[in-house]
């Protein structure tokens, strides 16, 4: 997913939804909710580089709600992977 402002992420999700055929699936790997103190501390590295305004929504877990707002259903966080820079989440979402 794009690292920029939420307005850009929303536009990307809307465009993906528009071109995806009905019953199609979308899979995304991106920094997701940082659930532990350790992962939040590690994620601060990314926030210092990319800016807190662009990254804090991801750390707060906004992506599943953004998928739903774009029209996707069955939005699922399939896995959360701990990395040296915070946790990366694998999401799936389907177009009805």
ChimeraX attribute file (.defattr): number of C-alpha atoms within 10 A of each C-alpha:
attribute: neighborCount
match mode: 1-to-1
recipient: residues
	/A:1	13
	/A:2	11
	/A:3	14
	/A:4	13
	/A:5	13
	/A:6	18
	/A:7	8
	/A:8	13
	/A:9	17
	/A:10	17
	/A:11	12
	/A:12	15
	/A:13	19
	/A:14	17
	/A:15	12
	/A:16	14
	/A:17	22
	/A:18	13
	/A:19	9
	/A:20	13
	/A:21	12
	/A:22	11
	/A:23	11
	/A:24	13
	/A:25	17
	/A:26	16
	/A:27	15
	/A:28	15
	/A:29	16
	/A:30	17
	/A:31	26
	/A:32	25
	/A:33	22
	/A:34	23
	/A:35	14
	/A:36	11
	/A:37	9
	/A:38	14
	/A:39	19
	/A:40	18
	/A:41	14
	/A:42	18
	/A:43	22
	/A:44	18
	/A:45	14
	/A:46	15
	/A:47	17
	/A:48	10
	/A:49	9
	/A:50	13
	/A:51	15
	/A:52	13
	/A:53	12
	/A:54	15
	/A:55	22
	/A:56	17
	/A:57	16
	/A:58	20
	/A:59	23
	/A:60	13
	/A:61	16
	/A:62	14
	/A:63	25
	/A:64	20
	/A:65	12
	/A:66	17
	/A:67	25
	/A:68	16
	/A:69	13
	/A:70	18
	/A:71	16
	/A:72	23
	/A:73	17
	/A:74	14
	/A:75	20
	/A:76	15
	/A:77	17
	/A:78	12
	/A:79	13
	/A:80	19
	/A:81	12
	/A:82	15
	/A:83	12
	/A:84	11
	/A:85	17
	/A:86	25
	/A:87	24
	/A:88	22
	/A:89	23
	/A:90	17
	/A:91	20
	/A:92	20
	/A:93	22
	/A:94	21
	/A:95	21
	/A:96	13
